[in-house]
């Protein structure tokens, strides 16, 4: 019996199971393998900027678990080594490379090292980003007193820290006519959150950049180069912990309580909550998806508040 019309091998009757039942199980198992292969990253070289942060390190480990050879880019040698060690101890392949995403020479040097070691790049995850307390309005710091240096840094880190790595590593994709770029946006890109002015504006720019890049690479280089983004909801990270929890007690701030009240799932995200969506967007499972920003937010964006 054939479920696909193809010529199949005779399967004997075993343990009281008919030939038809055996063949059905064979096809189910084969389709399950094909589905698993859709999400597999075996042999792919994935470069991730900001790969040592709370979210970036989890994405690094997730990419490795899916079979990718992971290049962890970051400025802190100790943190790079820790992430690489985690991946290697779990049986994955990874290397850490020093890199400043706001320095083109540093990025070019990192690219050269990646190409020397692996010969190519298949995936770029632009995970570098964050906020600063002195770029955030508060009762102690008004909008009019925000330091230019702090605002400039936050906007540059989140916007230029995505654009510059895409210029450098995206050239590899343009030359070989294929590749995947994944940016990291934010809930604050859709409706700007109070206080975080520079961060919100920069993340809104990431959404626009993601769509622009998706069209540009398809039109000018290859339809096999895809560019998408994720928009994480609220996760406790080094950059936002001061906004969501009290430093002395660890209790939620009013802002933190309001966020949970407006998150239907009623909790902050765990870094591992991002991994499945990321694997989908960088694998062949989403090969006809480009130019989208996918919320991973526990329903925050869907909730009107009433």
C-alpha positions in Angstrom: 0.0 0.0 0.0 1.3 3.4 -0.9 0.3 6.7 0.7 2.1 8.9 -1.9 1.7 7.0 -5.1 5.4 6.1 -5.1 6.8 2.6 -5.5 7.4 1.2 -2.0 9.2 -1.7 -0.5 7.2 -4.7 0.6 6.9 -4.7 4.4 6.2 -8.1 6.0 3.5 -8.7 8.6 5.1 -8.5 12.0 3.8 -9.2 15.5 0.2 -9.2 14.3 0.6 -5.9 12.6 -0.6 -5.9 9.0 1.5 -4.8 6.0 -0.7 -1.8 5.6 -0.2 -0.8 9.2 3.5 -1.2 8.9 3.6 0.9 5.8 1.5 3.6 7.5 4.0 3.7 10.4 6.9 3.9 7.9 5.4 6.9 6.2 4.5 8.7 9.4 8.1 8.2 10.7 9.5 9.4 7.4 7.3 12.5 7.3 8.2 13.2 10.9 11.9 13.1 9.9 11.2 15.4 7.0 9.4 17.9 9.3 12.3 17.8 11.8 14.7 18.4 8.9 12.8 21.6 8.0 13.9 23.1 11.3 17.4 21.6 11.4 20.5 23.8 11.1 23.1 21.1 10.7 26.2 22.4 9.0 25.0 26.0 9.0 27.4 28.7 10.3 25.5 31.1 12.6 27.0 34.4 13.7 25.3 36.1 16.6 26.1 39.6 17.9 25.4 40.3 21.5 25.8 36.5 22.0 26.8 36.8 25.6 23.8 38.7 27.0 20.9 37.2 28.8 18.9 36.6 25.6 21.8 36.3 23.2 23.5 33.5 25.2 20.3 31.5 25.2 19.8 32.0 21.5 23.5 30.9 21.0 22.8 27.7 22.8 19.5 27.2 21.0 21.1 27.6 17.6 23.8 25.1 18.6 21.2 22.6 19.8 19.6 22.8 16.3 22.9 21.8 14.8 24.5 25.1 13.8 28.1 26.0 14.2 27.8 29.1 16.4 30.1 32.1 16.4 29.5 34.1 19.6 30.5 37.8 19.1 30.9 40.0 22.1 33.3 42.4 23.9 33.7 40.5 27.2 36.2 37.6 26.9 35.0 35.9 30.0 31.3 35.9 28.9 32.2 34.7 25.4 34.2 31.8 26.9 31.3 30.8 29.2 28.8 30.6 26.4 31.2 28.7 24.2 32.0 26.3 27.0 28.3 25.7 27.6 27.7 24.8 24.0 30.8 22.6 23.7 29.9 20.7 26.9 26.5 20.0 25.4 28.1 18.5 22.3 27.8 21.5 20.1 30.4 23.5 18.1 31.1 27.1 18.9 33.8 29.7 18.9 33.9 33.1 20.6 35.3 36.2 18.8 35.9 39.6 20.2 33.9 42.2 18.4 32.4 45.7 18.8 29.3 46.1 16.7 29.8 49.9 16.5 33.3 49.5 15.0 33.5 48.5 11.4 37.2 47.5 11.6 36.3 45.2 14.5 33.5 43.7 12.5 35.6 43.2 9.4 38.3 41.5 11.5 35.6 39.2 13.0 34.3 38.3 9.6 37.8 37.5 8.4 38.3 35.2 11.3 34.9 33.5 10.8 35.7 32.9 7.1 39.1 31.6 7.8 37.8 29.1 10.3 34.5 28.0 8.7 34.7 29.2 5.1 31.3 30.9 5.0 28.4 32.4 7.0 24.8 31.2 6.6 23.0 33.0 9.4 23.4 36.4 11.1 21.5 37.1 14.3 21.7 40.8 15.2 21.3 40.4 19.0 23.4 43.3 20.2 21.3 46.1 21.9 20.0 47.4 25.2 19.3 50.5 27.2 21.0 52.7 29.7 19.6 54.2 32.9 20.9 57.7 32.0 19.1 57.5 28.7 15.8 56.9 30.5 13.5 59.6 31.9 12.5 59.3 35.6 11.4 61.5 38.5 15.1 62.3 39.0 16.0 62.8 35.3 13.7 64.8 33.0 13.4 64.6 29.3 15.1 68.0 29.0 18.1 66.8 31.0 18.8 63.5 29.3 22.5 63.6 28.3 23.2 63.6 24.6 26.0 61.1 25.0 23.7 58.6 26.6 20.9 59.0 24.0 23.4 58.8 21.2 24.9 55.6 22.6 21.5 53.9 23.0 20.3 54.8 19.5 23.6 53.9 17.9 23.9 50.5 19.8 20.4 49.4 18.8 20.2 50.8 15.3 23.8 51.1 13.9 24.7 48.0 16.0 22.3 46.1 13.7 23.0 48.0 10.4 26.8 47.8 10.5 27.0 44.0 11.1 24.5 43.5 8.3 26.7 45.5 6.0 29.7 43.4 6.9 28.3 39.9 7.1 25.5 40.5 4.6 28.1 40.9 1.9 28.9 37.2 2.2 25.2 36.5 1.6 25.1 38.8 -1.4 28.1 37.1 -2.9 26.8 33.5 -2.5 23.2 34.5 -3.2 21.7 33.0 0.0 21.6 33.6 3.7 19.4 34.6 6.6 19.4 37.7 8.7 17.4 38.0 12.0 17.1 41.3 13.8 15.9 41.9 17.4 13.2 44.5 17.8 11.0 45.1 20.9 7.4 45.6 22.0 8.4 49.3 22.4 8.8 49.5 18.6 5.0 49.3 18.1 3.8 51.6 20.8 6.6 53.5 22.5 6.9 52.7 26.2 7.1 55.6 28.6 10.6 56.7 29.8 12.7 54.7 27.2 12.8 57.4 24.5 16.0 56.5 22.7 15.5 52.7 23.0 11.9 53.0 21.6 12.9 55.1 18.7 15.8 52.9 17.8 13.7 49.7 17.9 11.0 51.3 15.8 13.8 52.0 13.3 14.7 48.3 13.4 11.2 47.3 12.2 11.6 49.7 9.2 15.2 48.5 8.5 14.1 44.9 8.6 11.4 45.5 5.9 13.8 47.7 3.8 16.6 45.1 4.0 14.2 42.2 3.1 13.2 44.0 -0.1 16.6 45.2 -1.0 18.4 41.9 -0.7 15.6 40.1 -2.7 15.5 42.7 -5.4 19.2 43.4 -5.8 21.0 40.1 -4.8 18.8 37.1 -4.4 15.3 36.0 -3.3 17.1 33.4 -1.2 18.4 36.0 1.2 15.7 36.6 3.9 15.5 39.2 6.6 13.1 39.0 9.5 13.0 40.1 13.1 11.5 39.1 16.5 9.9 41.5 18.9 10.4 40.1 22.4 7.9 41.1 25.0 9.1 41.7 28.6 12.1 39.7 29.8 14.2 40.5 32.8 17.6 41.5 31.4 20.5 43.5 32.7 19.3 46.6 30.8 15.7 46.7 32.0 15.8 45.1 35.5 16.1 48.6 37.1 12.8 49.5 35.5 10.9 46.4 36.4 12.1 45.4 39.9 13.2 47.3 43.0 16.9 47.2 43.4 16.9 46.7 47.2 14.0 44.3 47.6 13.6 42.6 44.2 9.9 43.4 44.3 8.1 44.5 41.1 7.9 48.2 40.5 4.6 49.7 39.5 5.8 49.5 35.9 6.6 45.8 36.3 3.1 45.2 37.8 1.4 47.1 35.0 3.2 45.1 32.4 2.1 41.8 33.9 -1.4 43.1 34.2 -1.3 43.7 30.4 0.3 40.4 29.5 -2.5 37.8 29.2 -0.1 35.0 30.0 0.7 36.8 33.3 4.4 36.4 33.4 7.7 37.8 32.1 9.3 35.9 29.3 12.0 33.3 29.8 15.0 33.5 27.4 14.2 30.0 26.2 10.7 31.2 25.0 12.5 32.9 22.1 14.4 29.9 20.8 11.6 28.1 18.9 10.6 31.3 17.0 14.2 32.0 16.2 14.9 28.5 14.9 11.8 28.8 12.7 12.8 32.1 11.2 16.4 31.1 10.4 15.6 27.6 9.1 14.1 26.3 5.9 10.8 26.0 7.7 10.2 29.7 7.0 11.8 29.8 3.5 8.9 31.9 2.1 8.9 34.4 5.0 10.8 37.7 4.7 10.3 41.2 5.9 8.2 40.3 9.0 8.6 41.2 12.7 7.2 38.4 14.9 6.0 39.3 18.5 7.1 36.9 21.2 5.3 38.6 24.0 2.8 36.4 25.9 -0.1 38.3 24.3 1.0 41.8 25.4 0.4 43.4 22.0 -3.0 41.7 21.5 -4.4 43.0 24.8 -6.4 46.2 24.7 -6.4 46.6 28.5 -10.2 45.9 28.8 
